[in-house]
Amino acid sequence: MPVPRRFDRRPPERDQTRVNERIRAPEVRLVDENGEQVGVMKTEDAQNYARERELDLVEVAAQARPPVCRVLDYSKYKYEQAQKQKQARKHQQSIVVREIKFRPKIAEHDYATKKGHVERFLRHKDKVKVTIMFRGREVTHPERGEAILNRLAEELSELATVDQRPTQDGRNMTMMLGPSKSVIAGTVDEEAVQERDEAAAAASAGSGDAAANAG
């Protein structure tokens, strides 16, 4: 009766680097702990060389003939490599482009709401494509859409840089905003931005009240 095959249920080993006794080549080209070439020697002798220094023998060029091995502290080496990869990932953040749409006759409340969305996206270091949508005869007055875009860029100047000035494309006008250097660096003055927004809102409300009283 055939013996049933036994499956190895252990998870696969992620680190494929050959270290110490895992190095199978009969000979290796040894580089010492100072980065100096020692020369070709038997693998067993190279392992003893590393062991005497309380370090590890690590295969760094498996395709070479014979393989190149270095003497180093492998735990420290792995930690340093992980830190380098972590830093590299930070510098390779994917660029996310959000889009917010305005109408040329947008009400003040709706404008403030959409502006808040743009501000939130910028604080998350996303780019924002701001689109003015014209309908019917509105397209004959592009200056209204451009005025909204310029106002938005000015009011968010502490958070945004204008990557693309307002441009007309058919019935749409678009502007691209990117996070400012202070946002990217995390040094934007949060209190100053909040105070500026509150002052602008108060001024807008005051002008509205004055207009109502005049009427």
Summary of the structure (lengths in Angstrom):
residues: 215
radius of gyration: 31.8
end to end distance: 102.7
largest distance: 103.5
contacts: 525
relative contact order: 0.08
helix: 44%
strand: 25%
